[in-house]
Amino acid sequence: MDWDKIKDIICAGRDFKVTDDGCSVLSDVIFPSGGLIRVHLQMRTDHLMAHDGGAAFDELARNSIEVQSMHGVRKMLGDSGLKLSDQGVIWADRLTVDQAHAAVILVADGSARAASFMESRASKKRDDPLDVRVRRGLRARFPDGRERFEFAGRHKQHMFDFGMKSGDHLILVQSVSPESSSISSAIVKALDAKAAEGSNVVPILVFDQNEHWNSGSLGMLEIGGRPVEVGAAISGHLPLAA
């Protein structure tokens, strides 16, 4: 694909980056928070695909806004010819090279409208317990996963906040607070799960940086699994492979 031709079509003056599988373009469309929306273009056999990389849902996560259903926003986007994946990516497909400029505008505008649409219909959940926020957010982002996931460790049965398959691995997500008892419990649970016979487990320990963690306590989480901040987790930014 001649990405220079696409760059010329879109506008040579834009922030344009060639990536491993296409290119990305910084649009003129702004999220409610003030950030500009970047649109990604990829080649699919004989046509282009344009998507926002999940930017609308990332915008909501940065503001601690959680979405319980995608039905309304999916319908709203569909009326504009856009699609929404289960992972929260807004996209348009089967585009020609000559439609690249229009596609950037369409997807960026759809991403901004989706963020505003969902924000107007959702409530901020800062006061909910962390485990509730984690389960709700991951259920919306990964519908094939399961809440309150039970797993037999080497020594005992454990229940994690969320579990799901990723390739040959099993992702087990557990929320944890800065209290020493919560940290110890999460680490022991994660280590026992990893020690199970034939285990292919990847433990994810989710924390809220607003709960006044110190670097020592956060470092301890790495003993048991991979620490991920709650905003990143419910945006879908999880390490999904060992």
Kinemage of the C-alpha trace (Angstrom):
@kinemage 1
@onewidth
@group {chain A} dominant
@subgroup {mainchain}
@vectorlist {calphas} color= white
{ca met a 1} P 0.000 0.000 0.000
{ca asp a 2} L 1.294 3.473 -0.926
{ca trp a 3} L 0.783 5.274 2.380
{ca asp a 4} L 2.346 8.438 0.938
{ca lys a 5} L -0.573 8.623 -1.500
{ca ile a 6} L -2.998 8.282 1.410
{ca lys a 7} L -1.084 10.972 3.285
{ca asp a 8} L -1.473 13.311 0.322
{ca ile a 9} L -5.190 12.553 0.126
{ca ile a 10} L -5.728 13.206 3.834
{ca cys a 11} L -3.503 16.263 4.134
{ca ala a 12} L 0.265 16.446 4.224
{ca gly a 13} L 0.175 18.863 7.150
{ca arg a 14} L -1.486 16.454 9.606
{ca asp a 15} L 0.269 14.384 12.250
{ca phe a 16} L 0.642 11.244 10.118
{ca lys a 17} L 2.532 8.127 11.251
{ca val a 18} L 3.238 4.960 9.299
{ca thr a 19} L 2.840 1.886 11.537
{ca asp a 20} L 3.629 -1.826 11.133
{ca asp a 21} L 0.187 -2.561 9.712
{ca gly a 22} L -0.887 0.759 8.208
{ca cys a 23} L -0.869 4.334 9.426
{ca ser a 24} L -2.428 6.598 12.042
{ca val a 25} L -3.682 10.146 11.648
{ca leu a 26} L -4.381 12.789 14.290
{ca ser a 27} L -7.803 14.209 13.487
{ca asp a 28} L -9.243 17.650 14.264
{ca val a 29} L -12.055 16.132 16.346
{ca ile a 30} L -11.841 16.702 20.100
{ca phe a 31} L -13.084 14.579 22.991
{ca pro a 32} L -14.989 16.292 25.831
{ca ser a 33} L -11.760 16.171 27.880
{ca gly a 34} L -9.951 18.191 25.204
{ca gly a 35} L -7.835 15.452 23.627
{ca leu a 36} L -7.642 15.048 19.855
{ca ile a 37} L -8.744 11.716 18.414
{ca arg a 38} L -6.266 9.579 16.484
{ca val a 39} L -7.650 7.371 13.720
{ca his a 40} L -5.868 4.244 12.470
{ca leu a 41} L -5.979 3.035 8.856
{ca gln a 42} L -5.198 -0.546 7.885
{ca met a 43} L -5.219 -2.428 4.600
{ca arg a 44} L -7.574 -5.417 4.299
{ca thr a 45} L -6.858 -7.336 1.056
{ca asp a 46} L -8.325 -4.880 -1.468
{ca his a 47} L -9.799 -2.214 0.795
{ca leu a 48} L -9.105 0.022 3.772
{ca met a 49} L -10.347 -0.245 7.348
{ca ala a 50} L -10.419 2.771 9.675
{ca his a 51} L -10.804 2.528 13.471
{ca asp a 52} L -10.315 4.525 16.665
{ca gly a 53} L -8.348 1.900 18.595
{ca gly a 54} L -10.882 1.943 21.428
{ca ala a 55} L -10.332 5.652 22.086
{ca ala a 56} L -13.947 6.389 23.068
{ca phe a 57} L -13.900 3.799 25.844
{ca asp a 58} L -10.437 4.933 26.958
{ca glu a 59} L -11.875 8.442 27.305
{ca leu a 60} L -14.608 7.132 29.595
{ca ala a 61} L -12.187 5.063 31.669
{ca arg a 62} L -9.966 8.095 32.286
{ca asn a 63} L -13.006 9.745 33.855
{ca ser a 64} L -13.991 6.632 35.864
{ca ile a 65} L -17.141 6.180 33.780
{ca glu a 66} L -18.219 2.592 33.226
{ca val a 67} L -20.639 1.351 30.577
{ca gln a 68} L -22.943 -1.556 31.370
{ca ser a 69} L -24.370 -2.050 27.869
{ca met a 70} L -23.152 -1.326 24.353
{ca his a 71} L -26.574 -1.785 22.749
{ca gly a 72} L -27.561 1.889 22.587
{ca val a 73} L -24.234 3.225 21.358
{ca arg a 74} L -23.903 0.398 18.824
{ca lys a 75} L -27.273 1.341 17.340
{ca met a 76} L -26.364 5.039 17.294
{ca leu a 77} L -23.101 4.311 15.463
{ca gly a 78} L -24.821 1.935 13.047
{ca asp a 79} L -27.061 4.758 11.877
{ca ser a 80} L -23.862 6.491 10.665
{ca gly a 81} L -22.482 3.395 8.963
{ca leu a 82} L -20.012 2.641 11.776
{ca lys a 83} L -19.529 -0.590 13.700
{ca leu a 84} L -18.539 -1.274 17.313
{ca ser a 85} L -16.582 -4.379 18.308
{ca asp a 86} L -17.079 -6.203 21.611
{ca gln a 87} L -13.664 -4.853 22.607
{ca gly a 88} L -14.865 -1.258 22.231
{ca val a 89} L -13.247 -0.385 18.894
{ca ile a 90} L -15.264 1.846 16.546
{ca trp a 91} L -14.571 1.109 12.893
{ca ala a 92} L -15.567 1.468 9.258
{ca asp a 93} L -14.698 -1.108 6.618
{ca arg a 94} L -14.537 -1.649 2.856
{ca leu a 95} L -13.176 1.825 2.101
{ca thr a 96} L -11.268 2.847 -1.000
{ca val a 97} L -8.043 4.843 -0.876
{ca asp a 98} L -9.905 7.888 -2.179
{ca gln a 99} L -12.231 7.647 0.842
{ca ala a 100} L -9.384 7.815 3.371
{ca his a 101} L -9.907 11.479 4.251
{ca ala a 102} L -13.654 11.032 4.738
{ca ala a 103} L -13.025 7.883 6.781
{ca val a 104} L -10.776 9.741 9.239
{ca ile a 105} L -13.470 12.371 9.777
{ca leu a 106} L -16.261 9.767 10.034
{ca val a 107} L -14.504 7.554 12.585
{ca ala a 108} L -13.191 10.447 14.689
{ca asp a 109} L -16.617 12.069 14.773
{ca gly a 110} L -18.228 8.736 15.639
{ca ser a 111} L -15.732 8.172 18.457
{ca ala a 112} L -16.438 11.604 19.968
{ca arg a 113} L -20.207 11.165 19.644
{ca ala a 114} L -20.004 7.697 21.192
{ca ala a 115} L -18.052 9.001 24.188
{ca ser a 116} L -20.574 11.810 24.738
{ca phe a 117} L -23.517 9.432 24.217
{ca met a 118} L -22.223 6.912 26.751
{ca glu a 119} L -21.186 9.563 29.257
{ca ser a 120} L -24.671 11.074 29.205
{ca arg a 121} L -26.223 7.680 29.981
{ca ala a 122} L -23.696 6.354 32.486
{ca ser a 123} L -22.894 7.324 36.025
{ca lys a 124} L -19.531 7.699 37.660
{ca lys a 125} L -18.708 4.748 39.858
{ca arg a 126} L -15.877 6.083 42.019
{ca asp a 127} L -17.783 5.204 45.205
{ca asp a 128} L -18.392 1.578 44.220
{ca pro a 129} L -16.019 -1.021 45.688
{ca leu a 130} L -13.054 -1.798 43.451
{ca asp a 131} L -14.084 -5.412 42.841
{ca val a 132} L -17.539 -4.275 41.653
{ca arg a 133} L -15.990 -1.770 39.242
{ca val a 134} L -13.548 -4.368 37.947
{ca arg a 135} L -16.209 -7.009 37.327
{ca arg a 136} L -18.602 -4.551 35.681
{ca gly a 137} L -15.938 -3.025 33.467
{ca leu a 138} L -14.422 -6.316 32.326
{ca arg a 139} L -17.832 -7.880 31.695
{ca ala a 140} L -18.649 -5.047 29.293
{ca arg a 141} L -15.233 -5.185 27.615
{ca phe a 142} L -14.817 -9.004 27.502
{ca pro a 143} L -18.310 -10.577 27.252
{ca asp a 144} L -16.847 -14.078 26.767
{ca gly a 145} L -15.241 -13.935 30.229
{ca arg a 146} L -16.873 -14.838 33.530
{ca glu a 147} L -17.279 -12.996 36.808
{ca arg a 148} L -16.445 -14.658 40.153
{ca phe a 149} L -14.290 -17.186 38.357
{ca glu a 150} L -13.434 -20.295 40.406
{ca phe a 151} L -10.065 -21.977 39.917
{ca ala a 152} L -8.469 -24.917 41.713
{ca gly a 153} L -4.974 -23.936 42.821
{ca arg a 154} L -2.319 -26.348 43.985
{ca his a 155} L -3.533 -26.262 47.582
{ca lys a 156} L -7.114 -24.937 47.525
{ca gln a 157} L -10.012 -23.601 45.483
{ca his a 158} L -9.964 -19.868 44.779
{ca met a 159} L -12.446 -17.336 43.440
{ca phe a 160} L -11.147 -14.503 41.266
{ca asp a 161} L -13.076 -11.377 40.304
{ca phe a 162} L -12.930 -12.272 36.612
{ca gly a 163} L -11.542 -15.005 34.393
{ca met a 164} L -11.243 -15.524 30.658
{ca lys a 165} L -9.315 -17.475 28.061
{ca ser a 166} L -6.695 -15.803 25.874
{ca gly a 167} L -5.160 -18.213 23.397
{ca asp a 168} L -3.573 -21.028 25.427
{ca his a 169} L -3.623 -18.983 28.622
{ca leu a 170} L -6.166 -18.392 31.357
{ca ile a 171} L -6.356 -14.785 32.544
{ca leu a 172} L -7.363 -14.473 36.213
{ca val a 173} L -8.115 -10.971 37.462
{ca gln a 174} L -8.168 -10.031 41.144
{ca ser a 175} L -8.741 -6.587 42.650
{ca val a 176} L -6.494 -5.590 45.535
{ca ser a 177} L -6.414 -2.691 48.001
{ca pro a 178} L -3.372 -1.152 49.761
{ca glu a 179} L -4.115 -2.935 53.060
{ca ser a 180} L -1.501 -5.551 53.887
{ca ser a 181} L -4.144 -8.275 54.325
{ca ser a 182} L -5.542 -7.636 50.834
{ca ile a 183} L -2.065 -7.604 49.280
{ca ser a 184} L -1.052 -10.837 51.015
{ca ser a 185} L -4.299 -12.576 50.107
{ca ala a 186} L -4.024 -11.596 46.427
{ca ile a 187} L -0.383 -12.706 46.194
{ca val a 188} L -1.017 -16.060 47.888
{ca lys a 189} L -4.055 -16.685 45.680
{ca ala a 190} L -2.137 -15.833 42.502
{ca leu a 191} L 0.907 -17.942 43.405
{ca asp a 192} L -1.235 -20.952 44.319
{ca ala a 193} L -3.091 -20.677 41.002
{ca lys a 194} L 0.184 -20.516 39.076
{ca ala a 195} L 1.506 -23.542 40.997
{ca ala a 196} L -1.432 -25.763 40.005
{ca glu a 197} L -0.518 -28.800 37.919
{ca gly a 198} L -0.462 -27.927 34.218
{ca ser a 199} L -1.245 -24.299 35.034
{ca asn a 200} L -1.321 -21.822 32.156
{ca val a 201} L -2.546 -19.005 34.380
{ca val a 202} L -1.682 -15.307 33.995
{ca pro a 203} L -2.745 -13.515 37.210
{ca ile a 204} L -3.653 -9.825 36.868
{ca leu a 205} L -3.779 -7.825 40.117
{ca val a 206} L -5.862 -4.686 39.662
{ca phe a 207} L -5.310 -1.657 41.907
{ca asp a 208} L -6.713 1.882 42.127
{ca gln a 209} L -3.951 4.484 42.171
{ca asn a 210} L -6.314 6.871 43.992
{ca glu a 211} L -6.148 4.614 47.058
{ca his a 212} L -2.741 6.012 48.067
{ca trp a 213} L -0.484 3.140 47.121
{ca asn a 214} L 3.249 3.474 47.802
{ca ser a 215} L 5.958 2.118 45.532
{ca gly a 216} L 6.872 -0.651 47.975
{ca ser a 217} L 3.356 -2.040 48.156
{ca leu a 218} L 2.921 -1.850 44.382
{ca gly a 219} L 6.232 -3.636 43.929
{ca met a 220} L 5.007 -6.483 46.130
{ca leu a 221} L 2.135 -7.160 43.737
{ca glu a 222} L 4.653 -8.254 41.103
{ca ile a 223} L 5.497 -11.240 43.294
{ca gly a 224} L 2.115 -12.758 42.530
{ca gly a 225} L 1.129 -11.393 39.142
{ca arg a 226} L 1.019 -8.401 36.858
{ca pro a 227} L -0.184 -5.161 38.467
{ca val a 228} L -2.607 -3.154 36.292
{ca glu a 229} L -4.288 0.127 37.254
{ca val a 230} L -8.092 -0.104 37.258
{ca gly a 231} L -8.547 2.538 34.579
{ca ala a 232} L -6.301 0.595 32.205
{ca ala a 233} L -7.949 -2.705 33.129
{ca ile a 234} L -11.517 -1.670 32.379
{ca ser a 235} L -10.290 -0.058 29.152
{ca gly a 236} L -9.176 -3.514 28.069
{ca his a 237} L -5.436 -2.895 28.431
{ca leu a 238} L -4.573 -6.235 29.991
{ca pro a 239} L -1.466 -8.369 29.282
{ca leu a 240} L -3.311 -11.214 27.594
{ca ala a 241} L -0.366 -13.562 27.193
{ca ala a 242} L 2.348 -14.917 29.414
